[in-house]
Amino acid sequence: MSTARNLSNSKRIVVKIGSALLVHDDGRLRADWLDALAQDIAALRSSGAEVMIVSSGAIAIGRRLLGLASGPRNRALRLEESQAAAATGQVRLAHAWQETLGQCDVPVAQILLTIEDTEDRRRHLNARNTIGTLLRLGVVPVINENDTIATDEIRFGDNDRLAARVAQMMGADTCVILSDIDGLYTADPTVDDAARHISEVEAVTAEIAAMAGETAGEDGSGGMITKIEAARVALQSGCRLVITDGRDLHPLAALADGAKATWFVSQAEPHTARKRWIAGTLKPEGTITVDAGAANALARGNSLLPAGVTAVDGSFERGDPVIVCDGDGKELARGLVAYGRDDAQRILGRQSGEIENILGYRGREEMIHRDDLVES
């Protein structure tokens, strides 16, 4: 098996599960399938990988509990019905994940996000820090779209894109989309006998996008189209994405053993892609001046601590991009700052241990963490 198509060498993985895999037609959870998946996740963790789950299913479960399941299974619900179903089903869904992973001694946490939470820099930083802390503490975050507060109609399939956004935000190296099909074909294999399976894709070209077709392919999702869009996001962030058939028991174990799938392979590493985004895409909102000691520390790849900061300028908030300069005004680096201008002004030149007494809350020890910092 190609190294690029080997799940076993993944260090940080996002696994996206669609509603049709989790929920029977009558609204009951597929408990046996969920237990088998939990065992796969526990095995990945035992091998040293960090795992995040993006789980659909709240609306599919909740609509049954609320008596909204009459008629065709995919009957469009009104916005308020979708929100009520999501709110009701999310409780049951979170409990199911807690119970099944608990049998494998794996602690879980629930995170509800919207696409906007991954795009707005301050909300992005908050979510990234929270999920990162959970991973460091050995917890598996179970993430779902926050459908209950949607202001637009709930768009089926957003969890494909959400999974890619989470992978991008967290610097994951692999995003697995468990589906009801074993990957991308040159045409719809259910209607075209000549359709050919695509095992590896290096770029989402117009030709690749056209293979997705227009018809939704699974309950609660937008079919292959949203998966291709997710792959585009993943590749841009240096993350490989794989689409595989998840209907059988132990789908992740099967994928690790070389199950049929389509791998979208990135030519960049997640860390490199994130650094490039910080350095070249974001418009700086301010400047932070540092002393010689801090400049030397930055050159060695260290984080920027408040003690090394001599001045701040501009109007920036937590999570905004800033330029880091030396005393002569020479640009040394760019990064995402952990404090707004006012708080940064108050703690500059001070030791990290003094931050809580000065600001009244315990913030980050770093003014800019090394993961959010790029040398110029």
C-alpha positions as a Markdown table, in Angstrom:
| # | Residue | x | y | z |
|---|---|---|---|---|
| 1 | Met | 0.0 | 0.0 | 0.0 |
| 2 | Ser | 1.3 | 3.5 | -0.9 |
| 3 | Thr | 2.5 | 5.5 | 2.1 |
| 4 | Ala | 0.1 | 8.3 | 1.1 |
| 5 | Arg | -2.8 | 5.9 | 1.3 |
| 6 | Asn | -1.9 | 4.3 | 4.6 |
| 7 | Leu | -4.2 | 5.1 | 7.6 |
| 8 | Ser | -1.7 | 3.5 | 10.0 |
| 9 | Asn | 0.8 | 6.3 | 9.7 |
| 10 | Ser | -1.7 | 9.0 | 10.6 |
| 11 | Lys | -1.1 | 11.0 | 13.7 |
| 12 | Arg | -4.2 | 13.2 | 13.9 |
| 13 | Ile | -7.4 | 12.0 | 12.3 |
| 14 | Val | -10.8 | 13.4 | 11.8 |
| 15 | Val | -13.5 | 10.7 | 11.2 |
| 16 | Lys | -16.9 | 11.9 | 9.7 |
| 17 | Ile | -19.9 | 9.6 | 10.1 |
| 18 | Gly | -23.1 | 10.2 | 8.1 |
| 19 | Ser | -26.7 | 9.8 | 9.4 |
| 20 | Ala | -27.4 | 6.7 | 7.2 |
| 21 | Leu | -24.5 | 4.8 | 8.8 |
| 22 | Leu | -25.5 | 5.6 | 12.4 |
| 23 | Val | -29.3 | 5.4 | 12.3 |
| 24 | His | -31.8 | 2.7 | 11.1 |
| 25 | Asp | -34.8 | 3.6 | 9.0 |
| 26 | Asp | -36.9 | 3.6 | 12.1 |
| 27 | Gly | -34.7 | 6.1 | 13.9 |
| 28 | Arg | -32.9 | 3.6 | 16.2 |
| 29 | Leu | -29.1 | 3.8 | 16.4 |
| 30 | Arg | -27.1 | 1.0 | 14.8 |
| 31 | Ala | -25.6 | 0.0 | 18.2 |
| 32 | Asp | -23.6 | -3.0 | 16.9 |
| 33 | Trp | -22.0 | -0.9 | 14.2 |
| 34 | Leu | -21.3 | 2.0 | 16.6 |
| 35 | Asp | -19.6 | -0.4 | 19.1 |
| 36 | Ala | -17.4 | -1.8 | 16.3 |
| 37 | Leu | -16.4 | 1.7 | 15.2 |
| 38 | Ala | -15.6 | 2.5 | 18.8 |
| 39 | Gln | -13.2 | -0.4 | 18.9 |
| 40 | Asp | -11.5 | 0.8 | 15.8 |
| 41 | Ile | -11.1 | 4.3 | 17.3 |
| 42 | Ala | -9.6 | 2.8 | 20.5 |
| 43 | Ala | -7.2 | 0.8 | 18.4 |
| 44 | Leu | -6.1 | 3.9 | 16.5 |
| 45 | Arg | -5.5 | 5.7 | 19.8 |
| 46 | Ser | -3.5 | 2.8 | 21.1 |
| 47 | Ser | -1.3 | 3.2 | 18.0 |
| 48 | Gly | -0.5 | 6.8 | 19.0 |
| 49 | Ala | -3.1 | 8.6 | 16.9 |
| 50 | Glu | -5.3 | 11.4 | 18.1 |
| 51 | Val | -8.9 | 11.0 | 16.9 |
| 52 | Met | -11.7 | 13.5 | 16.4 |
| 53 | Ile | -15.2 | 12.5 | 15.4 |
| 54 | Val | -17.6 | 14.6 | 13.3 |
| 55 | Ser | -20.9 | 12.9 | 13.8 |
| 56 | Ser | -24.2 | 13.5 | 12.0 |
| 57 | Gly | -27.4 | 11.9 | 13.2 |
| 58 | Ala | -29.0 | 14.3 | 15.6 |
| 59 | Ile | -31.9 | 15.3 | 13.3 |
| 60 | Ala | -32.4 | 11.7 | 12.1 |
| 61 | Ile | -32.8 | 10.5 | 15.7 |
| 62 | Gly | -34.7 | 13.5 | 16.9 |
| 63 | Arg | -37.3 | 13.6 | 14.2 |
| 64 | Arg | -38.4 | 10.1 | 15.2 |
| 65 | Leu | -38.5 | 10.9 | 18.9 |
| 66 | Leu | -40.7 | 14.0 | 18.1 |
| 67 | Gly | -43.0 | 12.1 | 15.7 |
| 68 | Leu | -41.8 | 14.0 | 12.7 |
| 69 | Ala | -40.8 | 10.8 | 10.8 |
| 70 | Ser | -44.1 | 10.2 | 8.9 |
| 71 | Gly | -43.9 | 10.2 | 5.2 |
| 72 | Pro | -40.8 | 9.7 | 3.1 |
| 73 | Arg | -37.6 | 9.4 | 5.2 |
| 74 | Asn | -36.0 | 12.4 | 3.6 |
| 75 | Arg | -39.1 | 14.6 | 3.8 |
| 76 | Ala | -37.9 | 18.2 | 4.2 |
| 77 | Leu | -38.6 | 19.6 | 7.6 |
| 78 | Arg | -39.4 | 23.2 | 8.3 |
| 79 | Leu | -36.6 | 25.1 | 9.9 |
| 80 | Glu | -38.1 | 25.1 | 13.4 |
| 81 | Glu | -38.8 | 21.3 | 13.1 |
| 82 | Ser | -35.2 | 20.7 | 12.1 |
| 83 | Gln | -33.9 | 22.7 | 15.0 |
| 84 | Ala | -36.3 | 20.9 | 17.5 |
| 85 | Ala | -35.2 | 17.6 | 16.1 |
| 86 | Ala | -31.5 | 18.5 | 16.3 |
| 87 | Ala | -31.9 | 19.7 | 19.9 |
| 88 | Thr | -33.7 | 16.5 | 20.9 |
| 89 | Gly | -31.6 | 14.1 | 19.0 |
| 90 | Gln | -28.3 | 15.6 | 20.0 |
| 91 | Val | -28.8 | 14.5 | 23.6 |
| 92 | Arg | -29.4 | 10.9 | 22.6 |
| 93 | Leu | -26.5 | 11.0 | 20.1 |
| 94 | Ala | -24.0 | 12.4 | 22.7 |
| 95 | His | -25.1 | 9.8 | 25.2 |
| 96 | Ala | -24.6 | 7.0 | 22.6 |
| 97 | Trp | -21.1 | 8.1 | 21.9 |
| 98 | Gln | -20.3 | 8.4 | 25.6 |
| 99 | Glu | -21.6 | 4.9 | 26.2 |
| 100 | Thr | -20.0 | 3.1 | 23.3 |
| 101 | Leu | -16.5 | 4.7 | 23.7 |
| 102 | Gly | -16.8 | 4.3 | 27.5 |
| 103 | Gln | -16.8 | 0.6 | 26.9 |
| 104 | Cys | -13.3 | 1.0 | 25.5 |
| 105 | Asp | -12.2 | 3.3 | 28.3 |
| 106 | Val | -12.1 | 6.3 | 26.0 |
| 107 | Pro | -13.4 | 9.6 | 27.4 |
| 108 | Val | -15.4 | 11.8 | 25.2 |
| 109 | Ala | -16.5 | 15.5 | 25.0 |
| 110 | Gln | -19.2 | 17.1 | 22.9 |
| 111 | Ile | -18.4 | 20.1 | 20.7 |
| 112 | Leu | -21.1 | 21.9 | 18.7 |
| 113 | Leu | -19.7 | 24.1 | 15.9 |
| 114 | Thr | -20.8 | 26.0 | 12.8 |
| 115 | Ile | -18.8 | 26.6 | 9.7 |
| 116 | Glu | -18.5 | 30.2 | 10.9 |
| 117 | Asp | -16.7 | 29.0 | 14.1 |
| 118 | Thr | -13.9 | 27.6 | 11.9 |
| 119 | Glu | -13.6 | 30.7 | 9.7 |
| 120 | Asp | -13.8 | 33.7 | 12.1 |
| 121 | Arg | -10.3 | 34.0 | 13.5 |
| 122 | Arg | -11.2 | 34.6 | 17.2 |
| 123 | Arg | -13.8 | 31.8 | 17.2 |
| 124 | His | -11.4 | 29.6 | 15.3 |
| 125 | Leu | -8.7 | 30.2 | 17.9 |
| 126 | Asn | -11.1 | 29.5 | 20.8 |
| 127 | Ala | -12.3 | 26.2 | 19.2 |
| 128 | Arg | -8.8 | 25.2 | 18.2 |
| 129 | Asn | -7.5 | 25.7 | 21.8 |
| 130 | Thr | -10.4 | 23.8 | 23.3 |
| 131 | Ile | -10.2 | 20.9 | 21.0 |
| 132 | Gly | -6.4 | 20.8 | 21.2 |
| 133 | Thr | -6.6 | 20.8 | 25.0 |
| 134 | Leu | -9.1 | 17.9 | 24.9 |
| 135 | Leu | -6.7 | 15.9 | 22.6 |
| 136 | Arg | -3.8 | 16.5 | 25.0 |
| 137 | Leu | -5.9 | 15.2 | 27.9 |
| 138 | Gly | -6.6 | 12.0 | 26.0 |
| 139 | Val | -10.3 | 12.9 | 25.2 |
| 140 | Val | -12.0 | 12.2 | 21.9 |
| 141 | Pro | -14.0 | 15.3 | 20.8 |
| 142 | Val | -17.4 | 14.4 | 19.2 |
| 143 | Ile | -18.2 | 17.3 | 17.0 |
| 144 | Asn | -21.5 | 18.1 | 15.2 |
| 145 | Glu | -22.9 | 21.2 | 13.5 |
| 146 | Asn | -24.8 | 23.4 | 15.8 |
| 147 | Asp | -28.1 | 23.0 | 13.9 |
| 148 | Thr | -30.2 | 24.3 | 16.7 |
| 149 | Ile | -29.2 | 27.9 | 16.2 |
| 150 | Ala | -29.0 | 27.9 | 12.4 |
| 151 | Thr | -30.3 | 31.2 | 10.9 |
| 152 | Asp | -30.6 | 29.7 | 7.4 |
| 153 | Glu | -32.2 | 26.4 | 6.4 |
| 154 | Ile | -30.1 | 23.5 | 7.6 |
| 155 | Arg | -28.1 | 22.4 | 4.6 |
| 156 | Phe | -27.7 | 18.6 | 4.5 |
| 157 | Gly | -24.1 | 17.6 | 3.8 |
| 158 | Asp | -22.5 | 20.4 | 5.8 |
| 159 | Asn | -20.8 | 17.9 | 8.1 |
| 160 | Asp | -18.7 | 16.8 | 5.1 |
| 161 | Arg | -17.4 | 20.4 | 4.8 |
| 162 | Leu | -17.3 | 20.8 | 8.6 |
| 163 | Ala | -15.1 | 17.7 | 8.9 |
| 164 | Ala | -12.6 | 19.2 | 6.4 |
| 165 | Arg | -12.8 | 22.6 | 8.3 |
| 166 | Val | -12.1 | 20.8 | 11.6 |
| 167 | Ala | -9.1 | 19.0 | 10.0 |
| 168 | Gln | -7.8 | 22.3 | 8.6 |
| 169 | Met | -8.3 | 24.1 | 12.0 |
| 170 | Met | -6.6 | 21.3 | 14.0 |
| 171 | Gly | -3.8 | 20.5 | 11.6 |
| 172 | Ala | -5.0 | 17.0 | 11.0 |
| 173 | Asp | -3.0 | 14.9 | 8.5 |
| 174 | Thr | -6.0 | 12.6 | 7.6 |
| 175 | Cys | -9.7 | 13.1 | 7.2 |
| 176 | Val | -11.8 | 10.0 | 6.8 |
| 177 | Ile | -15.3 | 10.3 | 5.4 |
| 178 | Leu | -17.3 | 7.1 | 6.0 |
| 179 | Ser | -20.0 | 6.9 | 3.4 |
| 180 | Asp | -22.4 | 4.4 | 1.6 |
| 181 | Ile | -20.0 | 4.2 | -1.3 |
| 182 | Asp | -16.4 | 3.1 | -1.6 |
| 183 | Gly | -15.2 | 6.3 | -3.2 |
| 184 | Leu | -15.3 | 8.4 | -6.3 |
| 185 | Tyr | -16.2 | 6.9 | -9.7 |
| 186 | Thr | -15.9 | 8.4 | -13.2 |
| 187 | Ala | -19.7 | 8.2 | -13.4 |
| 188 | Asp | -22.6 | 6.9 | -11.2 |
| 189 | Pro | -21.8 | 3.2 | -10.9 |
| 190 | Thr | -25.5 | 2.4 | -10.1 |
| 191 | Val | -26.5 | 3.5 | -13.6 |
| 192 | Asp | -23.3 | 3.2 | -15.7 |
| 193 | Asp | -21.6 | -0.2 | -15.9 |
| 194 | Ala | -18.6 | 1.5 | -17.5 |
| 195 | Ala | -18.0 | 3.7 | -14.4 |
| 196 | Arg | -14.4 | 3.3 | -13.2 |
| 197 | His | -13.3 | 3.7 | -9.6 |
| 198 | Ile | -10.7 | 6.4 | -8.8 |
| 199 | Ser | -8.3 | 5.2 | -6.1 |
| 200 | Glu | -6.1 | 8.4 | -5.8 |
| 201 | Val | -6.6 | 12.1 | -6.6 |
| 202 | Glu | -3.9 | 14.7 | -6.3 |
| 203 | Ala | -5.9 | 17.8 | -7.1 |
| 204 | Val | -9.6 | 18.6 | -7.4 |
| 205 | Thr | -9.8 | 19.7 | -11.0 |
| 206 | Ala | -12.9 | 20.6 | -13.0 |
| 207 | Glu | -12.9 | 17.1 | -14.4 |
| 208 | Ile | -12.8 | 15.5 | -10.9 |
| 209 | Ala | -15.6 | 17.9 | -9.7 |
| 210 | Ala | -17.8 | 16.9 | -12.6 |
| 211 | Met | -17.6 | 13.2 | -11.6 |
| 212 | Ala | -19.5 | 14.1 | -8.4 |
| 213 | Gly | -22.8 | 14.5 | -10.3 |
| 214 | Glu | -25.7 | 16.3 | -8.8 |
| 215 | Thr | -27.8 | 13.8 | -6.9 |
| 216 | Ala | -27.6 | 13.4 | -3.1 |
| 217 | Gly | -26.5 | 9.9 | -2.3 |
| 218 | Glu | -27.2 | 9.2 | 1.3 |
| 219 | Asp | -29.7 | 10.2 | 4.0 |
| 220 | Gly | -28.8 | 13.5 | 5.6 |
| 221 | Ser | -26.1 | 14.5 | 3.2 |
| 222 | Gly | -25.4 | 16.2 | -0.1 |
| 223 | Gly | -23.9 | 13.1 | -1.6 |
| 224 | Met | -20.5 | 13.2 | -3.5 |
| 225 | Ile | -20.7 | 16.9 | -4.3 |
| 226 | Thr | -20.1 | 18.0 | -0.7 |
| 227 | Lys | -17.4 | 15.3 | -0.3 |
| 228 | Ile | -15.5 | 16.8 | -3.3 |
| 229 | Glu | -15.8 | 20.2 | -1.7 |
| 230 | Ala | -14.5 | 18.8 | 1.5 |
| 231 | Ala | -11.6 | 17.3 | -0.3 |
| 232 | Arg | -10.7 | 20.7 | -1.8 |
| 233 | Val | -10.6 | 22.3 | 1.6 |
| 234 | Ala | -8.5 | 19.4 | 3.1 |
| 235 | Leu | -6.0 | 19.4 | 0.3 |
| 236 | Gln | -5.5 | 23.2 | 0.6 |
| 237 | Ser | -4.7 | 22.7 | 4.3 |
| 238 | Gly | -2.2 | 19.9 | 3.7 |
| 239 | Cys | -4.5 | 17.1 | 4.9 |
| 240 | Arg | -5.3 | 14.0 | 2.9 |
| 241 | Leu | -8.9 | 13.0 | 2.7 |
| 242 | Val | -10.3 | 9.5 | 2.1 |
| 243 | Ile | -13.8 | 8.4 | 1.1 |
| 244 | Thr | -14.6 | 4.8 | 1.9 |
| 245 | Asp | -17.6 | 2.5 | 2.4 |
| 246 | Gly | -18.5 | 2.5 | 6.1 |
| 247 | Arg | -21.6 | 0.3 | 6.2 |
| 248 | Asp | -19.9 | -2.9 | 7.4 |
| 249 | Leu | -18.6 | -3.4 | 10.9 |
| 250 | His | -15.1 | -2.1 | 11.7 |
| 251 | Pro | -14.8 | 0.2 | 8.7 |
| 252 | Leu | -11.6 | 2.0 | 10.0 |
| 253 | Ala | -9.9 | -1.4 | 10.6 |
| 254 | Ala | -10.8 | -2.3 | 7.1 |
| 255 | Leu | -9.5 | 0.9 | 5.7 |
| 256 | Ala | -6.2 | 0.4 | 7.6 |
| 257 | Asp | -6.0 | -3.1 | 5.9 |
| 258 | Gly | -6.4 | -1.6 | 2.5 |
| 259 | Ala | -10.1 | -1.5 | 1.8 |
| 260 | Lys | -11.3 | 0.0 | -1.5 |
| 261 | Ala | -11.4 | 3.8 | -1.2 |
| 262 | Thr | -10.6 | 7.1 | -2.9 |
| 263 | Trp | -7.6 | 9.0 | -1.4 |
| 264 | Phe | -7.3 | 12.7 | -2.0 |
| 265 | Val | -3.5 | 13.1 | -1.4 |
| 266 | Ser | -2.1 | 16.5 | -0.5 |
| 267 | Gln | 1.4 | 17.5 | -1.7 |
| 268 | Ala | 1.9 | 19.7 | 1.4 |
| 269 | Glu | 2.1 | 18.9 | 5.1 |
| 270 | Pro | -0.6 | 20.3 | 7.5 |
| 271 | His | 2.0 | 22.4 | 9.4 |
| 272 | Thr | 3.5 | 23.9 | 6.3 |
| 273 | Ala | 0.1 | 24.7 | 4.9 |
| 274 | Arg | -1.0 | 26.5 | 8.1 |
| 275 | Lys | 2.2 | 28.5 | 8.2 |
| 276 | Arg | 1.7 | 29.5 | 4.6 |
| 277 | Trp | -1.8 | 30.7 | 5.4 |
| 278 | Ile | -0.6 | 32.8 | 8.3 |
| 279 | Ala | 2.3 | 34.3 | 6.4 |
| 280 | Gly | 0.7 | 35.1 | 3.1 |
| 281 | Thr | -3.0 | 35.2 | 3.3 |
| 282 | Leu | -4.0 | 37.2 | 6.4 |
| 283 | Lys | -3.8 | 41.0 | 6.6 |
| 284 | Pro | -1.9 | 42.1 | 9.7 |
| 285 | Glu | -3.9 | 44.2 | 12.2 |
| 286 | Gly | -1.0 | 45.5 | 14.3 |
| 287 | Thr | 2.7 | 45.3 | 15.2 |
| 288 | Ile | 4.5 | 43.8 | 18.3 |
| 289 | Thr | 8.0 | 45.0 | 19.0 |
| 290 | Val | 10.4 | 42.6 | 20.9 |
| 291 | Asp | 13.8 | 42.9 | 22.5 |
| 292 | Ala | 17.0 | 41.1 | 21.4 |
| 293 | Gly | 16.4 | 38.1 | 23.7 |
| 294 | Ala | 12.9 | 37.5 | 22.3 |
| 295 | Ala | 14.3 | 37.9 | 18.7 |
| 296 | Asn | 16.9 | 35.2 | 19.3 |
| 297 | Ala | 14.2 | 32.9 | 20.8 |
| 298 | Leu | 12.0 | 33.4 | 17.8 |
| 299 | Ala | 15.0 | 32.5 | 15.5 |
| 300 | Arg | 15.3 | 29.2 | 17.4 |
| 301 | Gly | 11.6 | 28.4 | 16.8 |
| 302 | Asn | 10.3 | 29.3 | 20.2 |
| 303 | Ser | 7.0 | 31.0 | 21.1 |
| 304 | Leu | 6.8 | 34.7 | 21.9 |
| 305 | Leu | 6.4 | 35.4 | 25.6 |
| 306 | Pro | 5.1 | 38.7 | 27.1 |
| 307 | Ala | 8.4 | 39.2 | 28.9 |
| 308 | Gly | 10.2 | 39.8 | 25.5 |
| 309 | Val | 7.7 | 42.4 | 24.2 |
| 310 | Thr | 8.6 | 46.0 | 24.5 |
| 311 | Ala | 5.8 | 47.7 | 22.6 |
| 312 | Val | 2.5 | 47.1 | 20.8 |
| 313 | Asp | 0.9 | 49.2 | 18.1 |
| 314 | Gly | -2.3 | 49.0 | 16.0 |
| 315 | Ser | -5.9 | 47.9 | 16.8 |
| 316 | Phe | -6.1 | 44.1 | 17.1 |
| 317 | Glu | -8.1 | 41.6 | 19.0 |
| 318 | Arg | -7.4 | 38.1 | 20.2 |
| 319 | Gly | -6.7 | 35.8 | 17.2 |
| 320 | Asp | -5.8 | 38.6 | 14.8 |
| 321 | Pro | -2.6 | 38.4 | 12.7 |
| 322 | Val | 0.2 | 40.8 | 13.7 |
| 323 | Ile | 3.7 | 41.6 | 12.6 |
| 324 | Val | 6.6 | 41.0 | 15.0 |
| 325 | Cys | 9.5 | 43.4 | 14.7 |
| 326 | Asp | 12.8 | 44.1 | 16.4 |
| 327 | Gly | 13.8 | 47.4 | 18.0 |
| 328 | Asp | 14.9 | 48.7 | 14.6 |
| 329 | Gly | 11.6 | 48.0 | 13.0 |
| 330 | Lys | 12.8 | 45.0 | 11.0 |
| 331 | Glu | 10.1 | 42.4 | 10.5 |
| 332 | Leu | 11.0 | 39.1 | 12.2 |
| 333 | Ala | 7.8 | 37.1 | 12.0 |
| 334 | Arg | 4.0 | 37.1 | 11.6 |
| 335 | Gly | 1.5 | 35.3 | 13.8 |
| 336 | Leu | -1.9 | 35.1 | 15.5 |
| 337 | Val | -1.8 | 37.0 | 18.8 |
| 338 | Ala | -3.3 | 35.4 | 21.9 |
| 339 | Tyr | -4.3 | 38.8 | 23.4 |
| 340 | Gly | -6.1 | 41.9 | 22.2 |
| 341 | Arg | -4.2 | 45.2 | 22.1 |
| 342 | Asp | -5.3 | 46.5 | 25.5 |
| 343 | Asp | -4.4 | 43.3 | 27.4 |
| 344 | Ala | -1.2 | 42.9 | 25.4 |
| 345 | Gln | -0.2 | 46.4 | 26.5 |
| 346 | Arg | -0.9 | 45.6 | 30.1 |
| 347 | Ile | 1.3 | 42.4 | 30.2 |
| 348 | Leu | 4.1 | 43.4 | 27.9 |
| 349 | Gly | 7.5 | 43.0 | 29.6 |
| 350 | Arg | 6.0 | 40.9 | 32.4 |
| 351 | Gln | 6.5 | 37.2 | 33.3 |
| 352 | Ser | 3.9 | 34.7 | 32.2 |
| 353 | Gly | 3.2 | 33.8 | 35.8 |
| 354 | Glu | 2.0 | 37.4 | 36.4 |
| 355 | Ile | -0.7 | 37.4 | 33.7 |
| 356 | Glu | -3.5 | 36.2 | 35.9 |
| 357 | Asn | -2.9 | 38.8 | 38.6 |
| 358 | Ile | -2.6 | 41.6 | 36.0 |
| 359 | Leu | -5.6 | 40.7 | 33.8 |
| 360 | Gly | -7.8 | 39.0 | 36.4 |
| 361 | Tyr | -8.0 | 35.8 | 34.3 |
| 362 | Arg | -5.6 | 33.0 | 33.4 |
| 363 | Gly | -4.8 | 33.4 | 29.7 |
| 364 | Arg | -2.2 | 31.8 | 27.6 |
| 365 | Glu | 1.4 | 31.9 | 28.7 |
| 366 | Glu | 2.5 | 33.0 | 25.2 |
| 367 | Met | 1.8 | 36.2 | 23.5 |
| 368 | Ile | 2.0 | 34.2 | 20.3 |
| 369 | His | 2.4 | 30.4 | 20.4 |
| 370 | Arg | 5.0 | 28.9 | 18.1 |
| 371 | Asp | 2.3 | 27.0 | 16.2 |
| 372 | Asp | 0.7 | 30.3 | 15.2 |
| 373 | Leu | 4.0 | 32.0 | 14.4 |
| 374 | Val | 5.9 | 32.2 | 11.0 |
| 375 | Glu | 9.4 | 33.6 | 10.7 |
| 376 | Ser | 9.7 | 36.3 | 7.9 |
